[in-house]
Amino acid sequence: MYLPLEYVKRYSVLTELYCSEEYINCEPEVLLEMIADADWGTSNYSGPNKERYIHTYNMFDNNYFAMHIISACFATAGFAGVWKYNKIVYEPDYDFSQALIGTNKLRVYPEMLKHIPFNTFYLDFSKNELFVYEGFFVQVKVYDTGVIRISSLPTESGYSHIPVHEYEGENPTAYADAFWIKPEMYSVDNGVYYFDYNLYKDLMYTSDSFRTQWFIGGVSNFRLFLLQFLMYLSSKEADIIESPETIKTYKPSSLVKNKYSEVRKWNVGCRYGEKIRSYQKNKMQQYENSESSQNGKRPHIRKAHWERYHVGEGRKDIITKWKEPVFVNGDFNDIVANIHVVTNKEADCSLGEGLVKQYLEAKKISFRTEHYIREIRKRYDFSLEWNKTLLFIEFDGEQHFKSINRWGGKKGYLKRRQADIEKNEYCRNKGIPLLRIRFDQAYLIPNMIDDFLKNSEKYSQQFNTYLADDVYYSICQ
């Protein structure tokens, strides 16, 4: 059985126990909030369910170490109880992960972390030996105060000796970690909040949180990766594609059956990873060629890094982009040929639609795909009923704005352009709210859908959250 499913199967009994009226009487997510409190294990605890916490604390004779052990049980019960409902998995490419973690200076925009597609997911490292663990459960929680909690729990085939029934025998060998991002950490640039990390500097003062849960300060090696990864999920043009494996097996169910068919997996950074591996494979040959030609300039790779752009009215919106490694003095021909198999630009539109679908599912919003309107003989990507009103959503890939050979060239482009015009006119005439998302706005999908649902009435005339129609289509050929 797939490891995170094994955790759900094994620790569901703890989820039921701790969340029952007789014990903590809460939702599974609250268990994660409780153990994230800085004073867990002490009489100074001030987190949620304080009365039930004190009862548990007294039951274990006010013993910090006993509470430390039970925190691992709370963590597995909490994550098992939350993750089982969405079963989202991200599988990062190894070489991509190495490049990502190597970008040691990072500017974090808390607003971006608030809008990742899923607030709970599983990171699968079973094929990626960047860490000693096989994977991690992750949850990002945003509070009304502006505080962001990032919790994680490593997984191992031996369950890290986390007990199910009795607190005796070997102690757990891994614990959950909570990483807090608080408003007092922020700086402001042009009205946008951010905070800067020199991650290598912080790493020098950090112990292994998962083994000990006692921090000296700074960020652990995994925290370093996770913060980068969350920023990457929110960045522009992120290299994320649905795993061919779960495309074939994914069959969502209204009932939780704890089967692999309920798992939806996304590969992250596979194109970048392939590029790096291609470089390593050909490096020596390229170097020999450069030596024989007396070039003197050795082929090398320029490290990946973050770039940010101020855009929009008053330049108050921020776009972040992770710039992939760049090859210098190398021969790109073989590399490009290899990468094309991985990138497959034809998937751009379906990827965008997949992100829309992800977010609607995460919000538990019922929807239809390929909604056909007989009157105009056209299909809308998504339709949903919200507050008794019919709404449409369209994701416009790059082929909606210019001629692309693999999409039928100029003839195909003109046909799509005319279809989009007709669909817009239909919605205007019928007063049907329509949200159009341009391909370069994919990272804004959560924000745009949230606004669309909150202010749907304004979308019967202007179809984009941020751009007037003339600006939206200004990039058309």
C-alpha positions as CSV (number, residue, x, y, z in Angstrom):
1,M,0.0,0.0,0.0
2,Y,1.2,3.5,-0.8
3,L,2.8,4.9,2.4
4,P,0.5,7.9,3.1
5,L,-2.4,5.6,2.7
6,E,-0.8,3.2,5.2
7,Y,-0.6,6.1,7.7
8,V,-4.3,6.8,7.2
9,K,-5.2,3.2,7.7
10,R,-2.9,2.7,10.7
11,Y,-3.7,5.9,12.6
12,S,-7.4,6.4,11.9
13,V,-8.1,4.8,15.2
14,L,-6.1,7.6,16.9
15,T,-8.0,10.2,14.9
16,E,-11.3,8.8,16.1
17,L,-10.1,8.5,19.7
18,Y,-8.6,12.0,20.0
19,C,-11.4,13.8,18.1
20,S,-14.2,12.0,20.1
21,E,-16.3,13.8,22.7
22,E,-14.7,11.8,25.4
23,Y,-11.2,13.0,24.6
24,I,-10.3,16.3,22.8
25,N,-13.7,16.7,21.1
26,C,-12.4,18.5,18.0
27,E,-11.7,18.3,14.2
28,P,-8.4,16.6,13.2
29,E,-6.9,20.0,12.2
30,V,-7.2,21.2,15.7
31,L,-4.8,18.5,16.9
32,L,-2.1,20.0,14.6
33,E,-2.8,23.4,16.0
34,M,-2.5,22.2,19.6
35,I,0.9,20.6,19.2
36,A,2.1,23.7,17.3
37,D,1.7,25.9,20.3
38,A,5.0,27.0,21.7
39,D,4.1,25.9,25.2
40,W,2.9,22.4,24.4
41,G,4.0,20.1,27.1
42,T,3.9,22.8,29.8
43,S,1.4,24.4,32.2
44,N,1.7,27.6,30.2
45,Y,-0.1,26.2,27.2
46,S,-2.5,28.8,25.6
47,G,-3.5,27.1,22.4
48,P,-7.0,25.8,21.4
49,N,-9.0,23.4,23.6
50,K,-7.1,24.5,26.7
51,E,-9.4,22.7,29.1
52,R,-9.0,19.4,27.3
53,Y,-5.3,20.0,27.0
54,I,-5.0,20.5,30.8
55,H,-6.9,17.3,31.4
56,T,-4.4,15.4,29.1
57,Y,-1.5,17.2,30.8
58,N,-2.6,16.1,34.2
59,M,-3.3,12.6,33.0
60,F,0.4,12.3,32.1
61,D,1.4,13.7,35.5
62,N,2.5,17.0,34.1
63,N,5.4,15.3,32.4
64,Y,6.9,17.2,29.5
65,F,8.6,14.1,28.0
66,A,5.4,12.1,28.1
67,M,3.6,15.0,26.4
68,H,6.4,15.1,23.9
69,I,5.7,11.5,22.9
70,I,2.0,12.0,22.7
71,S,2.6,15.0,20.4
72,A,3.8,12.5,17.7
73,C,0.5,10.6,18.1
74,F,-1.5,13.8,17.8
75,A,0.4,14.7,14.6
76,T,-0.2,11.4,12.9
77,A,-3.9,11.4,14.0
78,G,-4.3,15.0,12.8
79,F,-2.6,14.6,9.4
80,A,-4.3,11.2,8.8
81,G,-7.7,12.8,9.5
82,V,-7.2,15.8,7.2
83,W,-5.2,14.4,4.3
84,K,-7.5,11.5,3.7
85,Y,-10.2,13.8,2.3
86,N,-8.1,15.3,-0.6
87,K,-5.2,12.8,-1.0
88,I,-3.1,15.4,-3.0
89,V,0.5,14.4,-3.6
90,Y,3.4,16.4,-4.9
91,E,6.5,14.5,-6.1
92,P,9.5,16.9,-6.6
93,D,12.3,15.9,-9.0
94,Y,15.6,15.3,-7.2
95,D,17.8,17.5,-9.3
96,F,15.2,20.2,-9.3
97,S,15.0,20.0,-5.5
98,Q,18.7,20.4,-5.2
99,A,18.7,23.5,-7.4
100,L,15.7,24.9,-5.5
101,I,17.3,24.4,-2.1
102,G,20.5,25.9,-3.4
103,T,18.9,29.4,-3.9
104,N,19.9,30.5,-0.5
105,K,18.6,34.0,-0.5
106,L,14.9,34.2,-0.6
107,R,12.3,37.0,-0.4
108,V,9.0,35.5,0.9
109,Y,5.7,37.2,0.2
110,P,3.2,35.9,2.8
111,E,0.3,36.9,0.6
112,M,1.4,34.3,-1.9
113,L,1.6,31.5,0.7
114,K,-2.0,32.2,1.6
115,H,-3.2,31.1,-1.8
116,I,-1.5,27.8,-2.7
117,P,-3.9,25.4,-4.4
118,F,-4.2,23.0,-1.4
119,N,-3.4,23.8,2.3
120,T,-2.8,20.1,3.1
121,F,-0.8,17.7,0.9
122,Y,1.8,15.0,0.9
123,L,5.4,15.4,-0.4
124,D,6.6,12.1,-1.9
125,F,10.4,11.6,-1.6
126,S,10.3,7.9,-2.2
127,K,12.1,8.3,-5.5
128,N,14.0,11.4,-4.4
129,E,16.7,10.8,-1.8
130,L,17.1,14.5,-0.8
131,F,16.0,13.6,2.7
132,V,16.3,10.5,4.8
133,Y,12.5,10.3,5.1
134,E,10.2,8.8,2.4
135,G,7.9,11.7,2.5
136,F,6.2,14.5,4.5
137,F,2.7,15.5,5.3
138,V,2.4,19.3,5.1
139,Q,-0.3,21.8,6.1
140,V,-0.3,25.6,5.6
141,K,-2.8,27.4,7.9
142,V,-3.6,31.1,7.6
143,Y,-5.1,32.8,10.6
144,D,-7.2,36.0,10.6
145,T,-4.4,37.8,12.5
146,G,-2.1,37.4,9.5
147,V,-0.1,34.6,11.1
148,I,0.8,31.6,8.9
149,R,1.5,28.2,10.4
150,I,3.4,25.7,8.3
151,S,3.3,22.2,9.9
152,S,4.9,19.0,8.6
153,L,5.4,15.4,9.7
154,P,8.0,13.0,8.1
155,T,6.9,9.5,7.1
156,E,8.9,6.3,7.3
157,S,8.0,2.7,6.4
158,G,8.4,1.8,10.1
159,Y,6.1,4.6,11.2
160,S,9.0,6.2,13.2
161,H,7.8,4.0,16.2
162,I,4.8,6.2,16.7
163,P,2.5,4.1,18.9
164,V,-1.1,3.3,18.2
165,H,-2.3,1.9,21.5
166,E,0.2,1.9,24.3
167,Y,2.8,4.6,25.2
168,E,5.6,2.2,26.0
169,G,8.5,0.4,24.3
170,E,10.6,2.5,21.9
171,N,10.0,6.2,21.8
172,P,9.1,7.8,18.5
173,T,12.0,8.7,16.3
174,A,10.3,11.5,14.4
175,Y,8.0,14.4,15.4
176,A,6.0,17.1,13.8
177,D,7.4,20.5,13.2
178,A,5.6,23.9,13.1
179,F,7.1,26.9,11.4
180,W,5.4,30.2,12.2
181,I,5.5,33.3,10.0
182,K,4.3,36.3,11.9
183,P,3.5,39.9,10.9
184,E,6.3,41.3,13.1
185,M,8.7,39.5,10.8
186,Y,7.5,41.5,7.8
187,S,8.9,44.5,5.9
188,V,7.1,46.6,3.4
189,D,8.0,47.5,-0.2
190,N,5.7,49.6,-2.2
191,G,2.7,48.5,-0.1
192,V,3.6,44.8,-0.4
193,Y,4.6,42.8,2.7
194,Y,7.6,40.5,2.6
195,F,10.4,39.1,4.7
196,D,13.9,38.1,3.6
197,Y,15.9,35.0,4.6
198,N,19.5,34.2,4.1
199,L,18.8,30.6,4.5
200,Y,22.4,29.3,4.8
201,K,23.1,31.7,7.6
202,D,20.0,30.6,9.5
203,L,20.8,26.9,8.9
204,M,24.0,27.2,10.9
205,Y,22.0,27.7,14.1
206,T,19.5,24.9,13.6
207,S,19.1,21.4,15.0
208,D,17.1,18.6,13.5
209,S,13.5,19.5,14.3
210,F,12.0,16.1,13.3
211,R,14.3,14.1,15.6
212,T,14.2,16.4,18.6
213,Q,11.5,19.0,18.1
214,W,13.8,21.4,20.1
215,F,15.0,24.3,18.0
216,I,17.9,26.6,18.7
217,G,16.7,29.0,16.0
218,G,16.6,29.6,12.3
219,V,15.3,27.1,9.8
220,S,16.1,23.4,9.4
221,N,17.3,21.9,6.1
222,F,13.7,20.7,5.4
223,R,12.2,24.0,6.3
224,L,14.6,25.6,3.9
225,F,13.3,23.4,1.1
226,L,9.7,23.6,2.1
227,L,9.6,27.4,2.2
228,Q,11.2,27.4,-1.3
229,F,8.8,24.8,-2.5
230,L,5.7,26.7,-1.3
231,M,6.9,29.8,-3.0
232,Y,7.5,27.8,-6.1
233,L,3.9,26.4,-6.1
234,S,2.7,30.1,-6.1
235,S,5.2,31.4,-8.6
236,K,4.6,32.2,-12.3
237,E,5.0,29.4,-14.9
238,A,5.8,26.8,-12.3
239,D,6.8,23.4,-13.8
240,I,4.0,21.3,-12.5
241,I,2.3,18.5,-14.4
242,E,-0.1,15.8,-13.4
243,S,1.6,12.4,-13.0
244,P,0.9,10.1,-15.9
245,E,0.6,7.4,-13.3
246,T,-2.5,8.9,-11.5
247,I,-4.0,10.3,-14.7
248,K,-4.7,6.6,-15.4
249,T,-5.7,5.5,-11.9
250,Y,-7.5,8.6,-10.4
251,K,-11.2,7.9,-9.7
252,P,-12.5,10.3,-7.1
253,S,-15.2,9.1,-4.8
254,S,-17.7,10.8,-2.5
255,L,-16.9,8.1,0.1
256,V,-13.4,7.8,1.6
257,K,-12.2,4.4,0.7
258,N,-8.5,4.9,1.4
259,K,-7.5,3.5,-2.0
260,Y,-4.8,4.6,-4.4
261,S,-7.5,5.5,-7.0
262,E,-8.3,8.4,-4.8
263,V,-4.8,9.8,-4.9
264,R,-3.9,12.6,-7.3
265,K,-0.2,13.1,-7.8
266,W,1.6,16.1,-9.4
267,N,5.2,16.0,-10.7
268,V,7.1,19.1,-9.8
269,G,10.3,20.3,-11.6
270,C,10.7,17.4,-14.0
271,R,11.5,19.6,-16.9
272,Y,14.2,21.5,-14.9
273,G,15.5,18.3,-13.5
274,E,15.8,16.8,-17.0
275,K,17.7,19.8,-18.1
276,I,20.2,19.5,-15.3
277,R,20.7,15.8,-15.8
278,S,21.3,16.4,-19.5
279,Y,23.9,18.9,-18.7
280,Q,25.7,16.6,-16.3
281,K,25.6,13.8,-18.9
282,N,27.1,15.9,-21.6
283,K,29.4,18.1,-19.5
284,M,32.6,16.1,-20.0
285,Q,32.1,15.7,-23.8
286,Q,31.3,19.4,-24.1
287,Y,34.4,20.3,-22.1
288,E,36.6,18.1,-24.3
289,N,35.1,19.7,-27.4
290,S,35.8,23.2,-26.0
291,E,39.4,22.1,-25.2
292,S,40.1,20.7,-28.7
293,S,38.7,23.9,-30.3
294,Q,41.0,26.0,-28.0
295,N,37.9,27.9,-26.8
296,G,39.3,28.1,-23.3
297,K,35.8,28.7,-21.9
298,R,34.6,25.7,-20.0
299,P,30.9,24.9,-20.3
300,H,29.1,25.5,-17.0
301,I,25.7,26.0,-15.5
302,R,24.5,29.3,-14.1
303,K,22.6,28.6,-10.9
304,A,18.9,28.9,-10.5
305,H,17.6,32.0,-8.7
306,W,14.4,33.9,-7.9
307,E,13.3,37.0,-9.8
308,R,10.4,39.3,-8.8
309,Y,8.5,41.9,-10.8
310,H,6.2,44.7,-9.7
311,V,3.2,44.8,-12.0
312,G,-0.4,46.2,-12.1
313,E,-1.8,49.6,-11.2
314,G,0.7,51.5,-9.0
315,R,3.0,48.4,-9.4
316,K,1.7,47.1,-6.2
317,D,1.2,43.5,-7.4
318,I,4.2,41.1,-7.2
319,I,5.0,38.3,-9.6
320,T,7.7,35.9,-8.5
321,K,9.4,33.6,-11.0
322,W,12.0,30.9,-10.3
323,K,14.6,31.2,-13.1
324,E,15.8,27.8,-14.1
325,P,19.6,27.0,-14.5
326,V,21.1,28.5,-17.6
327,F,23.8,26.7,-19.7
328,V,26.9,28.8,-20.7
329,N,29.3,27.8,-23.4
330,G,27.5,24.5,-24.0
331,D,25.9,22.7,-26.9
332,F,22.1,22.9,-26.4
333,N,20.9,20.7,-29.4
334,D,20.7,17.4,-27.6
335,I,19.4,19.0,-24.4
336,V,16.5,20.7,-26.1
337,A,15.5,17.5,-27.9
338,N,15.4,15.7,-24.6
339,I,13.4,18.4,-22.8
340,H,10.7,18.6,-25.4
341,V,9.5,15.2,-24.4
342,V,9.1,16.4,-20.9
343,T,7.6,19.9,-21.3
344,N,5.1,19.2,-24.1
345,K,3.8,22.7,-24.4
346,E,0.5,21.4,-25.7
347,A,-0.4,20.6,-22.1
348,D,-0.4,24.2,-21.1
349,C,-4.1,24.7,-21.4
350,S,-5.0,21.4,-19.8
351,L,-2.6,22.2,-17.0
352,G,-4.3,25.5,-16.4
353,E,-7.7,23.8,-16.4
354,G,-6.3,21.2,-14.0
355,L,-5.3,23.9,-11.6
356,V,-8.9,25.4,-11.8
357,K,-10.3,22.0,-11.2
358,Q,-7.9,21.4,-8.2
359,Y,-9.0,24.6,-6.5
360,L,-12.7,24.0,-7.0
361,E,-12.4,20.5,-5.6
362,A,-10.4,21.9,-2.7
363,K,-13.2,24.3,-2.0
364,K,-15.7,21.5,-2.3
365,I,-17.6,23.3,-5.0
366,S,-19.6,21.2,-7.4
367,F,-19.0,21.9,-11.1
368,R,-19.4,20.6,-14.6
369,T,-16.7,20.5,-17.3
370,E,-17.2,21.1,-21.1
371,H,-20.6,22.7,-20.5
372,Y,-22.3,22.7,-24.0
373,I,-24.6,25.6,-25.0
374,R,-26.8,24.4,-27.9
375,E,-27.8,28.0,-28.8
376,I,-24.2,29.0,-29.9
377,R,-22.8,25.5,-30.3
378,K,-19.9,26.2,-28.0
379,R,-18.5,24.6,-24.8
380,Y,-17.4,26.4,-21.6
381,D,-14.5,24.9,-19.7
382,F,-16.4,24.9,-16.4
383,S,-19.9,25.7,-15.2
384,L,-21.2,25.8,-11.6
385,E,-24.2,27.0,-9.7
386,W,-23.4,29.5,-7.0
387,N,-26.1,31.3,-5.0
388,K,-28.7,29.9,-7.5
389,T,-26.8,31.6,-10.3
390,L,-25.1,29.9,-13.3
391,L,-21.4,30.8,-13.6
392,F,-18.9,29.9,-16.3
393,I,-15.1,29.7,-16.1
394,E,-12.7,29.7,-19.1
395,F,-8.9,29.1,-18.9
396,D,-7.3,30.6,-22.0
397,G,-4.0,29.0,-23.0
398,E,-1.4,30.8,-25.1
399,Q,-3.0,29.4,-28.3
400,H,-6.0,31.7,-27.7
401,F,-3.8,34.7,-28.3
402,K,-1.5,33.8,-31.2
403,S,-1.0,31.3,-34.0
404,I,0.8,28.1,-32.9
405,N,1.5,25.4,-35.4
406,R,0.6,22.5,-33.2
407,W,-2.8,24.1,-32.5
408,G,-3.8,24.4,-36.1
409,G,-1.7,27.5,-37.0
410,K,-3.4,30.7,-38.1
411,K,-6.6,29.0,-39.1
412,G,-6.9,27.3,-35.7
413,Y,-6.1,30.6,-33.9
414,L,-8.8,32.6,-35.8
415,K,-11.4,29.9,-35.1
416,R,-10.6,30.0,-31.4
417,R,-10.7,33.8,-31.3
418,Q,-14.1,33.9,-33.0
419,A,-15.4,31.2,-30.6
420,D,-14.2,33.3,-27.6
421,I,-15.9,36.4,-29.0
422,E,-19.2,34.5,-29.4
423,K,-19.0,33.0,-25.9
424,N,-18.3,36.5,-24.4
425,E,-21.3,38.0,-26.3
426,Y,-23.6,35.2,-25.2
427,C,-22.7,35.8,-21.5
428,R,-23.2,39.6,-21.9
429,N,-26.6,39.2,-23.6
430,K,-27.8,36.6,-21.0
431,G,-26.2,38.3,-18.0
432,I,-24.3,35.2,-17.1
433,P,-21.1,35.8,-15.0
434,L,-18.0,34.6,-16.8
435,L,-14.5,34.4,-15.4
436,R,-11.7,34.3,-18.0
437,I,-8.2,33.4,-16.8
438,R,-5.3,34.2,-19.1
439,F,-2.4,31.7,-19.3
440,D,0.0,34.1,-17.6
441,Q,-2.3,34.4,-14.6
442,A,-2.3,30.8,-13.6
443,Y,-0.6,31.5,-10.3
444,L,-3.5,33.8,-9.5
445,I,-6.2,31.2,-9.9
446,P,-7.1,30.9,-6.2
447,N,-7.4,34.7,-5.8
448,M,-9.4,35.1,-9.0
449,I,-11.9,32.3,-8.3
450,D,-12.4,33.6,-4.7
451,D,-13.2,37.1,-6.1
452,F,-15.4,35.6,-8.8
453,L,-17.6,33.8,-6.2
454,K,-17.7,36.8,-3.9
455,N,-18.5,39.4,-6.6
456,S,-20.0,37.3,-9.4
457,E,-22.4,40.0,-10.5
458,K,-19.6,42.2,-11.9
459,Y,-18.4,39.4,-14.2
460,S,-21.4,39.6,-16.5
461,Q,-19.7,42.6,-18.3
462,Q,-16.0,42.4,-17.4
463,F,-14.7,38.9,-17.5
464,N,-11.3,39.1,-15.8
465,T,-10.5,40.0,-12.2
466,Y,-7.7,42.4,-13.0
467,L,-7.9,43.3,-16.6
468,A,-10.4,45.2,-18.7
469,D,-11.3,43.3,-21.9
470,D,-9.2,45.5,-24.2
471,V,-6.1,45.0,-21.9
472,Y,-6.9,41.2,-21.6
473,Y,-6.8,40.8,-25.4
474,S,-4.1,43.3,-26.0
475,I,-1.5,40.5,-26.5
476,C,-3.5,39.0,-29.4
477,Q,-1.7,38.8,-32.7
